[in-house]
Amino acid sequence: MKLFTINILLFLLSTFIYGQEQVLSIKDVFKNRIIKPDDAIPLVDRENGNMVLLIFDGKNIQSYWLNSDFEIIKAINVKERDRKYPEIMGYVFEGKNYDILLANKKRTRFAVASFDFDTSGVEYKELDTELGKEKFLQTSNFENNFCFLSISHKSSIINAYKFDNQRKNFIKIPLDLSSFQSMDFRGNTSSFFKLLTENVGFYGLEKNVDLVKFETENPHSVEMASTLTKYFDYEDGTVTFTFDENYDFTQILNLNLKEYTSEFRIIPKPYSESKNKRTNSFIKGDTIAMVGVIKDQLKLQFKKINTGETIREYTFNSGESVSFSNTDIIQTGGTFNNNRSLDRIDQLIRKVRKDNVGISLYRNKNSSEQVVSFGGIQEKNNSGFAYMPMGGIPVATIGAVTVFINPAYFAYENYTTKAIEIKALADADFNHMEGEIPENPFERIKIFEEQNKVSPAGKTIFRIEKNYFLGYYDYWEREYKIHKF
């Protein structure tokens, strides 16, 4: 009786400390203890909170249909998966059915896997759509619709592909952006194809074209925010590209994928008249946060996107303390427990001027406080998520499915990286606020992972509205578990 009471107390203490609760346990996922999942992919129906959990084991797929209370409604076991189209790009729900868009490795040919929970059947269908010389860019899911974007060869035409009513093929909607005066890193007129596919600087390499998808509800590391081309996806059917290769200004391209309209604007950055600088930006809502670094100074600017009006500005000189800060200058080394504090702003300036600088904005759920993180890459990350020179990310090292359909997991896996940064608390107008930086969900999940020795087998992180969930396979108990944070 005493042991039972102690176990209950330990469980309650763990729940209190980590702010989590177990919401799902699927027993005997695999009968053989030797078998463990290769991957687990959550597909969330944002219309009703239901979801499908796919657990992969070699050629087999176990598909669990869960309601919003994480109760299993039905399961389908698929013994053979289509190897010709290995990449999952997106999905659409319709009642008890869901369709998954699959692509070949080059992302030029596509197929649809239709799962029917009424018949427990799965049907694969190849689509006629072929991209040819078009480059696949990114995806967007909104209002239970799916769309993917490509760009035509050496042009400024971005194509939106949407399913037809029967979801048997795609309808192509070209968006001609050639009237916009987009510019390259030198300030010369450039096509959007060049901006999206060519790298800058001395390396002369092609970009991976795997644009990282940002959802501004997620926390983001400074290293991830230091990328120079960003893709922001919103649930209202709009997407935004930001281009920061030119250190003098940020170019912002907004696309409305319901109305097929576009907007383009250019916003000057700090130190636009200076040479030998590093700059970058990050957008959240109707605000753009900008950071600039020159030899002996660092500047932050917060502006309204629609007008370019400056809301607040902070300037820090070498040798001075940082007034807009609620932490020391932290040099992170890849894990939460491997950090080092620095004393002066000139140490940060000297380090980040060698590579890209970054800034990100985050707000915890049910909080009016904003967390502003700014700094730069300390050095190339050796954990498998290395960043290409000048801001390109080789997404294939983590898996394309993550960056296309689960940006929360991609942000989490890139959250503990090598960077040097400062964090500050601010109100809605970016006035500095006193107090400690609150723990965000990624940090709580990381602590839970380390304390409970969570296996990487079948691990995933996903978000439903304002809550985050950790899914993983418990090897010893042969259970797949999901915890809410």
N, C-alpha and C positions, 0 to 999 in steps of 0.2 A: 504493500500500500504506500509505503514511504517512497519507494522508487518511482511509482506511478505519479505521485504528487510532485516529485522533483522534475520529472520529465515534462509535466504540464506547465510547471513554473518556468522551465527553460524555454519551452515553446512560446509562452506568452511574453517572456523577456525578449526573445529574438524578434518577435513580431513588433514589439514596442520600439526596440532599438533601430531596426532596419526599416520600419514603416511598411512592412510587406505582409501579405497573406497568401497562402496557397489556394488557388482557385480551381485547379484541375490536377488529377492524377489518373493516368491511363495505365492500368496494371497489365502485366504480361504482354508488353508490346512485342517482344521477341521471346519465344519459348526457350531458345538456346542462349545461355548466358554469354557465349562467345560473340554473338552478333550484337552490333550496336549501329545506330543510324549514321548514315553519311551526312545527312542534312535534314533540317526541318524548316518549312516555309509557312508562315501564317498569311492567309488571305482574308482580309477583314472587309465585311460588308458594312460600309459606313452609314448606310440607310437605316439599319435596324440593330447594329451591334453584333449580329451573328458573324461567324467566321468559319473558315475551313482550315484545318491544320494538316499539312502534307508532311509525312515522315518518309524519307528516302532510305532505301537499303539496296544498294546495287541497282538492279533493274526493276526492283519492286517499289511500289508507292502505296503507303497506307494513308487513306484520306478520311479525316474525321470531320463531320459536320457538327458544329457546336452552336448552341444558342447564346444569347447575351449573358446568361448566367454560367456559361462554360459547362453546360450539361451536354453530353453526347446525344445527338438526335439519331445519327446513323453513321455507319462507316462503310467504306468501299476499299477493297484490297485489289490493286492493279498489279498483276504479275509481270507485265512486260511494259517498259516505257520506250518511247520513240527516241532512239539514239541519233537519228538524222537531224533532229531539232532539239539540241540539248539545253538551250537557254530559255528561261521563262522571263517574258518581257512585261506581262500584265494580265489582268483578269477582269471578268464581268460576271455579276450574279444575276440570275433571273429565277425567282421562286426557289425550287429545290434543285435547280441546275446551276452549274457555273462553267464558264468557258475560260481556258487559259491560252494566251497567245504564246506560241513557241517560235523560236528563230534558230537558223543555223549559226555556226560560229562566226561567220562574216556578217551576220544580221542583214542579209540581202533577200533571203527566202523565208517564208513563214508557214506555220500550220496552227490549227486550233485543236486542243484536246477538250472535248465536251464531256463533263461528268454529270450523270443523272442519278440522283439519290433515290428516285422512285424505282428505277429498274436495276440499280447497282451496276450500271454499265458505263463504259468509257468509249468514246468514238474519236478517232483521229482523222483530221481532214486537212490536206495540203491546200494552201490558198494560191490563187493565180498571181498575186502581187509579187513583183520582183523589183528591187531597187536599182539594179544596174549600177551606174556610176554615182547615184545619190549616196550620201553618207548618213547613216542612222545617227540621230542625235540623242533623244531622250524620250521618256514616256510621261503620260499624265492620266490619272484616274480621277474623275469627278462625277458626282451625281449618278453613280453606277454606270458611267460611260468610260470607255477606254480610247486613248488617242496616242499615237506616236508621231514624232517629228523627224523629218529628214531634211537635208539641204541639197539642192541640185548642184551639180559639178560646176565649180568656178563661177558661181552666181550669187545673187542675194535673194534667191527664192527659197523660202522654207515651206516644206510641204507638210500638211496635217493629214494623217491617215486615220479614219474612223470606220468602225464596223458599219456595214449596211444593216437594214432592219432585221434580216434573217441571220446576221452574223456569219455569213458564208464567204464574205470577201470584204475588202476595204474600199472606201470611197476616198479619193485623193483630192484635197483642197489646197491648191497652191496659194501662198501668200507672197506677193511680190513686194520686196522691201527695198528695191533699187532706188526709190526716191529719197531714202534716208542717206545723209552724208556721214556714213561710218568711216572711221579712220584707224590706221594701224599704229604701232608703237612709235613711229617716227612722225605721225601727224599727217601722213599721206592718205588720200582717199583709198578705201579698201572695200572689197566685197565682204559680206558676212561669211561666205565660204572660207575666205582666207583667215578671218578672225577666229573661226571655229575649228579650223583644221591645221593651221600652221603655227609653229612655235615662234618665239621671238628671241632676240639676244644672239649670242655667239654660237649657239649650238646648232641652229638651222635644222632642227628635227621636226618631224610632223607630230602634231598633238595626237594623243590616243583617241580623241573624239568622244571618249567615254566621259561626258560631262557629269560631274558629281551633282546629284540632286539634293538641294537644301530644302528642308521644311523648317520654317523659323520657329515652330513650337519646340524643336529639339535644341539641347545644348550643343555647341560646336567648339572644338578645340581651335586655338589660334592657328595651329599648323594647317588644319583643314580650311579655315577661313582665309589663309594666306594664298590660296589658289587665285589665279588672275582672271579666270573665266568661271562664272558661277551660273547655276540654273536653279531658280526658285519655283517650286510647284505649289499651287494653292488649290484648295478644295472647291473654289467657286468657278473653276474652269479657266483661270488665267495663269499664265506662266511669265516669268521674267528672266531674261539673260542680262548679266552685267559683265562688262569687259573693262579690265583694269590694266591691260598690257601697256597702255600709254600712261605714264606717271603724272601727266598734267591734268587729266580729267577721267571721269568714269562715264562710259556709254551704257545707257539703259534701254533695253528693248523689251517692251511689253506686248504679249500676244493674248488676245481673247479667243479661246478655242470654242466658244459657243456662238459668238457673233462673227468670228473670223476677221477681226479688226486688229490693228497694230498701232503702237505709239513708240516714238523714239525721242530720247532727250540726252543731252550732255551736261554734266555737272562738274565744274572746276574742283580740283583737289587742293589741299594745302601745298604751299611752296610751288605753285604752278610756274613761277618765274625763276625758280632755282634749278641748277644742274646738280648732278650726282645725288639724287634723292631716291627714296623708296616710298611708295604710296600704295594704298589699297582701300577697299570699301566693303560695306556689308549693309544690306537693306532689311528692314523689318517694318511692316505696315507702311505708313506714309513717310517714314524716316530713313535717311541714308546716313550711316556713320562712316566717317573717313579718318584715316590715320596717315600721317606723313612724317618722314625722318630725313633730316639733313645732318651734316657733320657734327654739329653741336646742339641740336635742338630736335624735339619731338612735339608734334601738334595733333590734337584731336578736334574734329569738327562734326557737329550733328546738324543736319539740314533737312528741310522739308523737300521731298522729292518733286512735288508738283511745281514749286516756285523757286527752288534753289536757295531759299532764305535760310540763313544760319540761325539755329535755335540756341546753341551754346558752343563755346570754343574754349579749349584749354591748351596752353603752351608750356612746355617744360624745357629748361635750359640745362646744359651739362653742369654737373656739380651741385645742382639744386635737388631738394627732395621733391617727391611727387605728391602734390596736394590732392589730386583726383585719384585716390587709391584707398582700398580697405585691406590690402595685403602688402607684404613685402614684394620686391621684385623676385619672382620665383623662377628658377631654372629647373624645369622638369626633365626627368631622365627616363621616362618610359613607364613608370608605375607611380601610384599615388604615394608610396613610401620612399621614393628615391628623388627627393627634391632638395634644392639648395637655394638659400636666400642670398641675394646680392644687395649691396648697400646703396649704390648711386645710379641715377638715371643715365649717366654717361656710359656705364657698363652695359646697359640695355641697348643704348644707341649704337655703341661700337659693334655689338654682336649682331643686331638685326640688319645693319646696313650692308652686311655681306650677302644677305639673301632676302627673300620676300618678307615683308611685314604684313601683319594681319590684325583684324578687329572683328569681334562678334558681339551680338546682343542676345540676351536670354532673359525670360521672365518665368519664374516658378508659378505653378498653377495657384489660383486664388491669391495672388500677390500683385501689388502695384509697383513693387520695386523691380528695377531692371539691373541686371548684372552686365557690366561692360568689361570685356576681356580684350586686352591689346598687347602686342609684342611681336615676336617673330620666330622663325625656325632657328633652332639652336644648331642642328646639323641633320644630315639625312638619317631618317629613322631606319634601323636595321631589323625591325620586327616583322618585316614582310609587307609593310604598308609604305614603302619608300616613295617619296615624292620626286617626280622628274624635275630637272632643272627648269626654272622659270614658270613653275606652277602647273605642269601637267601631271595627272595622277594615273598610274597604271592600275586601273580598277580591277583587272583580271586577277590580281594577286589575292583578292578577297572573294571574288565571285560576282559576276555581272548581275545575278538575280537580286543581290542585296542593294546595289546602287539604283536599280530600276524600280523595284516594287517594295523595298523596305529600307528607305533612307534612314530610319531611326537606328537600325542595326549598324549601318555603315558609319553613322555619326558616332555611335558608341564605340565601335572597334577602333576608330581613329581619335578617340577622346584622350587617351593616355599616350601622348607622343612626346618627342623631344622638342621642347620649345622654351623660350624665355618670355615670361608674361607678367602682367599686372592685372588685378581684378578690382573693379570699383562698383559701388552701389550708387544708383541714381534714381531720381523720381521721373515722372513722365516727361518733364522738360529738361532732363539731364543735369539737374542740379545735384551736387554731390550729397550723399547721405551717410551719416555715421552708422556704425554697426558691423557685425560680422557677416561675411558672405554666406548665405544659406546653402546647405547641401542640396545639390540637384539630384534628380532620379538616377542619372548615370553613376554618380558617386555612391549612392546608396546600393545600387545593384552591384557595383564593383566590390564593395565591402562584403556584401552577402556572398558573392562568388568566392572570395578568398577565405572567408570564415567557414563556409560549407564545402570547400573544395569541389566546386561545381565542375563537372567534366565538360570539355568542349564538344563532346559528341552530341549532335543534334541541337546545339545551343542556338538560340535566337533571341532578339529583343524586338518588341514591337509596341506601337502606341495605339490605343483606342481612346479618342477624344483627349482628355488631359491625363490619362493614366498610362503608365508604362508596365510592360509585362516581360518577365524573363522565362523562357522555356528551355528545358534541358532534359537530357536522359540520365536517370539515376541508374548507373550500371549495376550496382549491387542489388537493388530492389526490383530491377527490370521494369521500371515505371517511367513514363514520360510525365514531367511535372511542369506546371505553369504557376508562377508567383506574380502577384500584383504589387506594384510599388506606387 
